[in-house]
Amino acid sequence: MTTNNIKGRVKAFFARAYNDRALGEEDDIFALGFGNSLFAMQLVEFVEREFGIELEDEDLDIRHFTTIGSIAGLVERKRTVARR
């Protein structure tokens, strides 16, 4: 799976959650007011289910979830570790 594929899936998740609002890859969803604690939990669950990864406590740093790009980076790192 490519980085663009990961970003596309994350973008689609946000579009469904926010009535097709287009977000840029580096837009901070929390600073823009789109994120709250419930949404953060839904986002974590989506990432685990959608990409077949298990997030550990150290992965749950808010910095990993603020932008589409940061989420894609987290997914890529977790998938790389899982393949080893």
N, C-alpha and C positions, 0 to 999 in steps of 0.2 A: 504494500500500500504506500502510495506516494504522499508527500507532505501536502500537495494540493488536494488529494483525495480526502485526507484527514480534515483539512480546513473546510472543504466543501460540505462534509457531513456536519461539522460543528456549525457552520453558517446556516445550514438547513434547520438544525435544532433551534437556533436563535430565531430564525424566521418564523417557525411554528409557534414558539413561545411568545413572540412579540409582534404578531399580526403582520408578518412580512416586512418588518422594519429592517432595512439594509444596514449592516454594521461593517465597518472597515476592519481589516485584519488586526490593526493595532488600536482600535477604539477600546477604551477601558469601560467595560460593561457596568462596573460598580460605580465609577465616577459619573457615568451618564444616567445613573438612577435605575438601571435595569435589573440589578442584582440585589437580593436580600438573603437572609439566612435560609429561608425555605428554598429559594431558587438555587442557592449554592448546593444544597443537598441534592436537588433534582439534577443539577449539572454533573455532580460527582457520579451519581447513579447512571446517568446517560453515558458518560465517558467509559465507565467500567463495562457496561453492557454492550455498547456500540463497538468498542474496540477490543473487547475480550481481554482486558487487563484488570489486575487487582491493585488498587491504590492503597498504599501503606500510610500510616500516620504522618510520616515525614513528607509525603507527596501532597498533603492537604494544605500546604502553604497557599494563602490567597494569591500570591504572585503567580502561581501556576495556572490560575483560572481567570485572570483579569481581561485577557484578550484572546481572540481566536488564535493568534500566533503563539501565545504562551501555552494554550491548551494543546495545540498541535505539537509543540516541542516536548511537553510532558508525555504525550502519547508515544511519540517517537522514541524517547528515552526508555520508557517502560517496555515497549515492544522489543527494543534492542536488547535489553537486559533479559527478557523472557526467552529470547532465542539462544542465549549463551548456555 
